[in-house]
């Protein structure tokens, strides 16, 4: 009689990207609170978002005069916290519509944009890992 096969192991989580090391749990959610880089205001509680990779162009985080002098510009960011319900945020503001997109900013100090939301998809809010701090 042959020995029983071992039970199948659970699926492996997506590999952590260099910028997300120590921030993502085995289920792909944020391990630590997400904070505004400028004022430290809490944007998301631990476990409120899922790690996602998606190329998004966000305007540069500069003062208005500096951004105008540089011709606007922006950054292509690839690592984000994906939030499915806008009520999961602790503290976030939204810009006016820019085409069919709203940008996310800190509601306390208005630093940003820290993220992106397409009006065509009501349940997807992206917060760029490079634009926030974690505790």
C-alpha positions in Angstrom: 0.0 0.0 0.0 1.4 3.4 -1.0 1.6 6.3 1.5 -1.0 9.1 1.1 0.1 12.1 -0.8 0.7 15.3 1.3 -2.1 17.8 1.2 -1.7 20.5 -1.5 0.0 23.7 -0.2 -1.9 27.0 -0.4 -1.1 29.2 -3.4 1.9 31.4 -3.0 1.3 35.2 -2.7 2.6 37.4 -5.5 6.3 38.0 -5.2 7.0 41.3 -3.3 8.5 44.0 -5.5 11.6 45.8 -4.3 9.6 48.9 -3.1 7.0 46.8 -1.3 9.3 44.5 0.8 7.9 44.3 4.4 4.7 46.1 3.5 2.6 43.3 2.0 1.2 40.3 4.0 0.7 36.8 2.6 -2.8 37.7 1.5 -1.4 40.7 -0.5 -2.8 43.4 1.8 -1.0 46.3 3.5 0.7 45.3 6.7 1.3 48.8 7.9 -0.7 52.0 8.1 -0.3 54.3 5.1 0.6 58.0 5.9 1.0 61.3 4.1 4.7 61.9 3.5 4.4 65.6 4.3 2.3 65.8 7.4 2.0 62.2 8.7 -1.7 62.1 8.5 -3.1 58.6 8.3 -4.5 57.7 4.9 -5.3 54.0 5.3 -5.3 51.6 8.2 -3.4 48.3 8.0 -5.3 45.7 5.9 -7.4 48.3 4.1 -5.8 47.9 0.7 -4.3 45.3 -1.7 -1.0 45.5 -3.4 -1.3 46.0 -7.2 1.0 46.6 -10.1 -0.3 49.0 -12.8 1.4 51.7 -14.8 -0.2 55.0 -14.0 1.0 58.5 -14.9 0.6 60.9 -11.9 1.5 64.6 -12.1 4.7 65.5 -10.3 4.5 66.4 -6.6 5.8 70.0 -6.7 4.5 73.4 -5.7 2.4 75.0 -8.4 5.1 77.5 -9.5 7.8 74.8 -9.8 5.4 72.5 -11.7 4.5 75.3 -14.1 8.2 76.2 -14.7 9.0 72.6 -15.4 6.1 72.3 -17.9 3.9 70.2 -15.8 5.5 66.8 -16.1 4.7 63.7 -14.1 5.9 60.3 -13.0 5.0 56.8 -14.3 4.4 54.8 -11.1 4.0 51.0 -11.0 3.4 49.9 -7.4 0.1 50.9 -5.7 -2.3 50.1 -2.9 -5.6 49.3 -4.5 -8.6 50.3 -2.5 -12.0 49.0 -3.5 -14.2 51.2 -1.3 -13.7 54.9 -0.9 -15.0 54.7 2.6 -11.9 52.6 3.5 -9.8 55.7 3.5 -9.2 57.5 6.8 -8.2 60.8 5.3 -8.1 61.5 1.6 -9.3 64.3 -0.7 -10.0 64.3 -4.4 -9.1 66.9 -7.1 -11.6 68.2 -9.6 -12.1 66.0 -12.6 -9.2 66.0 -15.1 -10.9 64.3 -18.1 -12.3 61.1 -16.6 -9.7 61.0 -13.7 -9.6 62.4 -10.2 -6.3 62.5 -8.3 -6.1 61.6 -4.6 -4.5 64.1 -2.2 -3.9 64.3 1.6 -7.1 65.8 3.0 -5.1 67.6 5.8 -2.2 69.3 3.9 -3.4 68.8 0.3 0.0 67.2 -0.6 -0.3 65.1 -3.8 -1.3 63.7 -5.9 -0.7 60.5 -4.0 -3.1 58.4 -6.1 -5.4 58.1 -9.0 -9.1 57.2 -9.5 -10.8 56.7 -12.9 -14.4 57.8 -13.0 -15.2 54.9 -15.3 -14.4 52.4 -12.5 -16.2 53.4 -9.3 -14.5 50.7 -7.2 -10.8 51.2 -7.9 -8.7 53.8 -6.1 -4.9 53.5 -6.5 -2.4 55.0 -3.9 1.2 55.1 -5.2 3.6 53.4 -2.7 6.3 56.0 -3.7 4.1 58.9 -2.7 3.2 57.8 0.8 5.0 56.7 4.0 4.2 53.6 6.2 4.2 53.0 9.9 
